[in-house]
Amino acid sequence: MEDNFKLVYTINELNTVIEIPNKIIVIDFFATWCQTCTTISEYYFKLSELYNNVFFLKINIEDIDDIKEIYSIDKLPTFLVIKDKVELLRLQGASKINDLKSFLNSQISLELDEDF
């Protein structure tokens, strides 16, 4: 498994990653019974290989009590993009995975511009 890809099982694990400054973090909220979540899972992992400077997390909503309420998850899959503890993007549904890729492309471009 890649260093930038992690299954998260506790709220403490999640909070530890979210606390990392200046890092783009993508969270995939899913459930094992969700067929579209399963279908999109491989593509999500491939995104983590493509964007090795971004952290990709997967959270089974059934593993962490109250996670749906804490992050207002009402549809699956839900993708959140967070940086410096601020939500930058929220996408719901497997059909939005290409929007996620486009957003990451734009964020990586911005970070590259800031380096010059």
N, C-alpha and C positions, 0 to 999 in steps of 0.2 A: 504494500500500500504506500502511496506517495506521502511525503512528509507534510504536504499541504492539504491532505485529505483525511478527515477524521469522523468517525461515528461518535456522537456525543451521547452519554448515558445519564449525566447528572447536570443539574443547574449550575453547580460549581465548576464543572468542566467548561460549560458554555461561557460563564462569566469570566473565567480565566482567559479565554481566547478573545472575548470581546474587549477586554481591558488593554490588549496590545495596541499601542499607539501607531498611527500612520499606516495601518494595515487594512486592506480591503478584505472583508469577510463575507462569504456567501453561505447562507444557511438554507438547506432544503428540509422543510418540514414534511414528513411523509407518514404513512401507516402501512403495515404489511398487507392489510386487506385491500388497499387502494391499488387497483390494476394500473391506472395511468401512472402512479408513482413508480411502480415496478418497471413499467415500459420505459420511462424516461431516465431511470437510474444509471444505465450504462452511458448515456450521452452526458449526464451530469459528471460522471467520473472522467470522461474524456475532456470535458472543460477544465477539470482540475489539472490534467496533464498539459493542456495548452497554456494555461495561465498559472505557471508555477510560482509566481510572486503574490498570489491571492490564496487565502485560506478558504477551503471548501469544507463545510460541516454538513452532516446529515443527522437529523434528529427524528426518531420515531416518536410521534406524539403520545404513544401509549407507554413510553418508558419513563417519562418525567411528569409527575403530578403537576397539574395546573399550567403546563407549558402553553396549551391552547389559549387559555385566558390571559396569561402574561403577555403573549405576542399577538393576541387577537386573531388566531388562526381559525377560519371558518370554512375554508375550502382546501382541498389537497390536490396536487402538491402546492405548497406556498414557498416561494423563494424570497428571502430577504437579503439585501445587500447593506452591510453596515460598515462604517469607518469612523473611528474615534467615538464609538458609542452612539452614533447618529445613524438612523435609518435613511439610506439614500434611495432605495428602490424596494418596492413590494410587487411581486408578480404572482398571480394565482392561475394554476392550470398548466398542464404539460405543454400546451400549444405556445406558451410564453417563453419557452427555453431559448428560442432564437433572439427574443428581445433581451434576455439576460446576457447572451453573448455579445450583442451589439452594445449594450450598456457597459460591459466590461471593456470592450475595445475602446470606447470613448474615455473611460476612466484611466486606462493604461496610457492612452495618448496624452491625457492631461498630466499625468505623473511624469512622463518623459519630457514634456514641455517645461515643467517646473525644474527639472534637473539642469537645464541650460541657462 
